[in-house]
């Protein structure tokens, strides 16, 4: 099953402002998570199967896994 990705407009603006390499790294994380979110993420705090962390290079994100949708709720760039 492939999940749909949802980004809040304000968070999408932050994503668009990332340097190319960081934006590419986050894109890879999100695309992988859309195919199988539990296999391509780590628990965010206590494992509940809903809030997960994706990370690559200098960027990380927190995703909320819904029934058919993944929501990016936090984006962190260290650069």
C-alpha positions as CSV (number, residue, x, y, z in Angstrom):
1,X,0.0,0.0,0.0
2,X,1.3,3.5,-0.8
3,X,0.4,6.3,1.5
4,X,-0.4,9.8,0.5
5,X,1.8,12.6,1.8
6,X,0.4,15.7,3.4
7,X,2.4,18.9,4.2
8,X,1.0,21.9,5.9
9,X,1.6,25.0,3.6
10,X,3.9,26.7,6.2
11,X,6.0,23.5,6.6
12,X,6.1,23.2,2.8
13,X,7.5,26.7,2.6
14,X,10.3,25.6,5.0
15,X,10.9,22.5,2.9
16,X,11.2,24.6,-0.3
17,X,13.7,26.9,1.4
18,X,16.1,24.0,2.3
19,X,19.3,23.7,0.4
20,X,19.1,21.3,-2.6
21,X,21.0,18.5,-0.9
22,X,18.9,18.6,2.3
23,X,15.7,18.8,0.3
24,X,16.7,15.8,-1.7
25,X,17.6,13.8,1.4
26,X,14.2,14.6,3.0
27,X,12.5,13.7,-0.3
28,X,14.1,10.3,-0.3
29,X,13.1,9.7,3.3
30,X,9.5,10.7,2.6
31,X,9.2,8.6,-0.6
32,X,10.5,5.5,1.2
33,X,8.1,6.1,4.1
34,X,5.2,6.4,1.7
35,X,5.9,2.8,0.5
36,X,6.4,1.3,4.0
37,X,6.5,3.9,6.9
38,X,7.4,1.5,9.7
39,X,10.3,-0.1,7.7
40,X,11.7,3.3,6.8
41,X,11.5,5.2,10.0
42,X,12.4,5.0,13.7
43,X,10.1,5.5,16.7
44,X,9.6,9.0,17.9
45,X,9.7,8.7,21.7
46,X,7.7,5.7,22.9
47,X,6.8,3.3,20.1
48,X,3.2,3.7,19.2
49,X,3.3,2.9,15.5
50,X,2.0,6.4,14.7
51,X,4.7,9.0,15.4
52,X,8.0,8.2,13.7
53,X,11.3,9.9,12.7
54,X,12.9,9.9,9.3
55,X,16.4,11.2,8.8
56,X,19.2,11.4,6.3
57,X,22.2,13.6,6.1
58,X,21.6,16.9,7.8
59,X,17.8,16.8,7.8
60,X,15.2,14.9,9.8
61,X,11.5,14.9,10.0
62,X,8.7,13.6,12.3
63,X,5.8,11.9,10.5
64,X,2.4,11.0,11.7
65,X,1.1,7.8,10.1
66,X,-2.6,7.7,9.5
67,X,-4.8,5.1,7.8
68,X,-3.9,6.1,4.2
69,X,-1.8,9.3,4.8
70,X,1.5,10.4,6.2
71,X,1.7,13.9,7.6
72,X,5.0,15.6,8.0
73,X,4.6,17.4,11.3
74,X,8.2,18.6,12.0
75,X,11.2,19.3,9.9
76,X,14.7,19.9,11.4
77,X,17.8,21.0,9.3
78,X,21.3,21.1,10.8
79,X,23.4,23.1,8.4
